[in-house]
């Protein structure tokens, strides 16, 4: 099994919000994540769509957001997700100096970036699936993930 496949496998059974305004990147990430069994919320191409997904309720295990969504900065969506306790990874063309101090500690990958690298960062910030506590291998669960509070 390749390292990229291993990173992506950590997403199996997870609900990942994807916010990316570049169609080709959004499709590549969505395809890679769904191929390993993740449920993708989105992809959202605008700040408004991202905020709607963030507010819709239901479980979101993690989110990956581009910092700039069609000319609008994604910080209100980042804040809404963090307020819900959703871990956020930034996938952006901006360097670290462009990230506001309030979000400087968020994991960030600079584009171009592979879906496997995004998945690796998501795996680091997400709580382990319920099955991991029972000794399952990372990314492997003995049952469906239970909804979290």
C-alpha positions in Angstrom: 0.0 0.0 0.0 1.4 3.4 -0.9 1.9 6.2 1.6 -0.8 8.3 -0.3 -3.3 5.5 -0.1 -2.6 5.1 3.7 -3.2 8.9 4.3 -6.5 8.8 2.3 -7.7 5.6 4.1 -7.9 7.7 7.3 -10.9 9.4 5.8 -13.0 6.3 5.4 -16.4 6.8 7.0 -15.7 10.4 7.8 -17.8 13.5 6.8 -15.4 16.1 5.3 -16.5 19.6 4.3 -14.6 20.7 1.2 -14.5 24.4 0.2 -12.5 25.1 -3.0 -13.4 27.5 -5.8 -11.1 26.0 -8.5 -13.2 23.3 -10.2 -10.4 21.0 -11.1 -8.9 21.0 -7.6 -12.4 20.6 -6.0 -13.1 17.6 -8.2 -9.7 16.0 -7.6 -10.1 16.2 -3.8 -13.7 15.1 -3.9 -13.0 12.1 -6.1 -10.0 11.0 -4.0 -11.9 11.4 -0.7 -15.1 9.6 -1.9 -13.0 6.8 -3.5 -11.8 5.8 0.0 -15.2 6.0 1.5 -15.4 9.5 2.9 -18.6 11.5 2.6 -17.8 14.9 1.1 -20.0 17.9 2.0 -19.7 20.2 -1.0 -17.5 21.0 -2.6 -18.5 24.6 -1.9 -17.1 27.3 -4.2 -18.2 30.4 -2.4 -18.1 31.7 1.2 -21.9 31.8 1.3 -22.2 28.1 0.3 -19.5 27.1 2.8 -21.3 29.0 5.6 -24.6 27.2 4.6 -22.9 23.8 4.8 -21.3 24.7 8.2 -24.6 25.8 9.6 -26.7 23.0 8.2 -26.2 20.7 11.2 -25.2 17.1 11.2 -21.8 15.7 11.8 -18.8 17.2 10.2 -15.6 15.4 11.2 -13.3 18.0 9.6 -13.1 20.6 6.9 -10.6 21.6 4.3 -10.9 25.2 3.1 -9.2 27.4 0.5 -8.5 30.7 2.2 -9.9 32.7 -0.8 -13.3 31.6 -2.2 -14.0 33.6 -5.4 -12.5 36.8 -4.0 -13.9 36.5 -0.5 -11.7 35.4 2.4 -13.0 32.2 4.1 -12.3 33.4 7.7 -16.0 33.7 8.7 -16.5 30.0 7.6 -13.3 29.0 9.5 -14.7 30.7 12.6 -18.1 29.1 12.2 -16.6 25.6 11.9 -14.2 26.1 14.8 -17.1 27.3 17.0 -18.8 24.0 16.2 -15.6 22.1 17.2 -14.8 21.1 13.7 -11.1 20.8 12.9 -10.0 22.9 9.9 -7.2 22.5 7.5 -6.3 25.3 5.1 -5.3 24.4 1.5 -4.3 27.7 0.0 -1.9 29.5 -2.3 -1.3 32.0 0.4 1.9 31.8 2.4 1.9 31.9 6.2 2.2 35.7 6.4 -1.2 36.1 4.8 -3.0 34.1 7.4 -4.6 36.2 10.2 -3.0 35.7 13.7 -6.3 34.2 14.9 -5.9 31.3 12.5 -2.1 31.1 12.2 -2.0 27.8 14.3 -4.3 26.0 11.9 -2.7 23.3 9.8 -2.0 24.7 6.3 -0.7 23.3 3.1 0.3 25.4 0.2 -1.1 24.7 -3.3 -0.3 22.8 -5.4 -1.0 20.0 -2.9 -2.1 16.4 -3.4 -5.3 15.0 -1.9 -3.2 12.6 0.0 -1.3 15.4 1.8 -4.6 17.1 2.7 -5.9 13.8 4.0 -2.7 13.3 6.1 -3.3 16.7 7.7 -7.0 15.9 8.2 -6.0 12.6 9.9 -3.8 14.5 12.3 -6.5 16.9 13.4 -9.5 14.6 13.5 -10.6 12.7 16.6 -10.0 9.0 16.2 -13.0 7.1 14.9 -14.9 5.2 17.6 -13.3 1.9 16.6 -9.8 3.2 17.3 -10.4 3.2 21.0 -11.1 -0.5 20.8 -7.8 -1.2 19.2 -8.6 -1.1 15.5 -5.9 0.0 13.1 -5.9 3.6 12.2 -8.7 4.3 9.7 -10.3 0.9 10.4 -13.5 0.8 12.5 -15.5 -2.1 13.7 -18.8 -0.3 13.1 -20.3 2.9 11.9 -19.0 6.1 13.4 -21.5 7.4 16.0 -22.6 10.9 15.7 -20.7 13.2 18.1 -22.2 15.9 20.2 
